[in-house]
Amino acid sequence: MPAAKAQALFRGLMLVDADPAADARRLDMIALWALEYYSPIVAVDGIDGLVLDTEGADHLQGGELPMVTKIFNSFHAKKLTARVAVADTWGAAHACARAIKRETVIIPTGKTFRAVERLPISLLRLPEKTVADLRVLGFQTIGELANTPRAPLALRFGPEVGRRLDQIRGLIAEPIDPIRTAETVQVSRNFQEPIGAAETINKYVGRLVVQLVAELEKRGLGVRRADLFVEKVDNTRQVIRAGTAKPVRDVAWLTKLFRDRTEKIEPGFGIERLVLVAAAAEPLVEEQRISSLVEEEVTDVTPLIDIFGNRGQRVYRLAPVASDVPERSVQRVSAVAEAIEETWVGHWRRPVRLLPHPEVIDAIALMPDHPPRSVTWRGNRHKVVRADGPERIFGEWWRRPAELEAVRDYFMIENEHGERFWIYRAGDGVDPETGSHKWFMHGIFA
Amino acid sequence: MSAARELAIADLRDRIAALEGGVAKRKVCLPFGAPEIDDALPGGGLAYGALHEFAGGGSGTVDGAAAALFAAGIAARTKGPVVWCLTRPDLFLPALAQVGLQPNRVIFVEAGKEEDVLGSMEEALSFGGLGAVVGELVRLPMVASRRLQLAAERTGTMGIVVRRWRRQTEANDFGQPTAATTRWRVSVLPSEELPVPGVGRPRWFLELMRVKAGECAEFCVGACDDQGRIDISPGSADRSNSARRSVHS
């Protein structure tokens, strides 16, 4: 749209000259940020995109879906709109990220071509002239182009069209040339003869870690993200990323993190080069340990937490939240977070198992403040022999306006077999404004 | 005569300890504080550096509430961090804090698969320096339990498995042998009588189903207090409730 037309459409339109050089500088900065947080291989894609090879690194974010959501949200927090796509190939991810209307999309493995065949050929990363000429010939979508015999196309447009089509389907490799900062600490080892055995890989990974730690020690840094680049003789590359919860400069600790995953390395025809990079490093100063005869040594469990984290398991601690509503009174915090002194207050007993969602039960009860005589939960009738309650919990109106009047009355009941349950009634039993007066099962006591 | 016999028994004990490996010598125990229970266990308590297995009885086979709280009470009385491995995150931490297990001490490791829970437990047990490692498991094969037991023996960390099945009928799986040093079944009993309406201190029926170098036993105990201790319930002489127990064994 010409500027004059836009000005005619919108009153008071502000015009700023495009500054491609500044854009590129900013994009480089974002690429370095992505390198630190998300993936060992990051490169700038065109003038408006980034490409990340996240294979072997997404587990640190909890999987692909949490990862793309996190990426989108961190842009959204800065009032920027990002489109994130995950696909098997660079070409497919490039096309999908620019075509989708949603914020994020994940193309399942093997479904790549089906996802891109309806997309316009302008997303094929071809020169503009080629795209225009193809349009003249009547090609609209990538699928149409792919189903046409190759030879006439190559004769008319050169090999570029075929190459891009193969790249989008993953038939030919398209290595990403990763960016590096000047101060990245990196050590590498070339092999005269390709190596492949697990023991050999372990041995050299161990030596590289020793070298890397020596480098880091000189600079007073500790590693937060370390990448192992495995370069093979057939010019393919595999990357393993290990993350740590705190800056680390410990040989045994780092070696363990990589050796845990040696089995994931596919040596193929052999490995000719191993590179170990400290993608993210933070200052780590030596500190003196207080040697005390009286105080007991507290074990540092951070290495164990890193082992679990790099296996893709969720590691967390639970911390109290100042809320009376049971399901809100607990939050997950990082396993290495500072110790929290406060704990839950109140002498009321709490159930060991809390049902993820309260389940509706049938109860026979005298309103308003007597415990039920009997309840029926999941088809089993429990005769209430003893009960304690009610413990009244009010809704938190500052969170949701609907909770302004809401009330829950909790009872602890025991049946004739000694099974103890935590049930509640929505509402105070008198005023229908406070709740539906239905009964719910919420937890199981020991 | 008796001195000679004692000498012979002590000699035999030494030879057995040598067969069990060097670690067995510095095996120490965590006493329950209730003499009846401690007497039934060799060494006078739950051994550190060993695997212990707890299961629920009745509907507790599915929710495992009593077994989990019993495990939490034991973990609370150990020193050092506690690693709790699970697949179903429905544990309500305020209840664990009420038996003395502070939230700061517990690190949860949530895995998608049972096998990962076993792997995490083994890793944590062989790390050393932890107070206890608790895992909630459906299946505990012999080989896996042997690995956990060996890892626990190497470092002297207490390993606790809370068995929790998907359905009550699957619970006869508990009859399969495992390498655990002790195996317990914890079933709920009606709570202690109060002079006023209300629910008193909960009581459990503890069955010590297997113990290495010891005999099986049964106890009626009062549930964990705020320090994680249990004690023999005064109502245990009353056997009126024993007819109802172990419906599934």
Interface residues (C-beta under 8 A of the other chain):
Chain A: E296 V298 T299 V301 P303 L304 I305 I307 F308 R311 Q313 R314 V315 Y316 R317 L318 A319 P320 P326 S329 V330 A335 A339 I340 T343 W344 R349 R350 P351 V352 R353 L354 L355 P356 V385 R386 A387 D388 M412 I413 E414 E416 H417 G418 E419 R420 G443 I444 F445 A446
Chain B: G58 S59 D63 G64 A65 A66 A68 L69 F70 A72 K79 G80 P81 V83 D90 L91 F92 L93 P94 A95 L96 A97 Q98 Q102 P103 N104 V106 I107 F108 V109 E110 A111 G112 D116 G119 S120 E123 A124 F127 G128 G129 L130 V188 L189 P190 S191 P197 G198 V199 G200 P202 R203 W204 A223 N241 R244
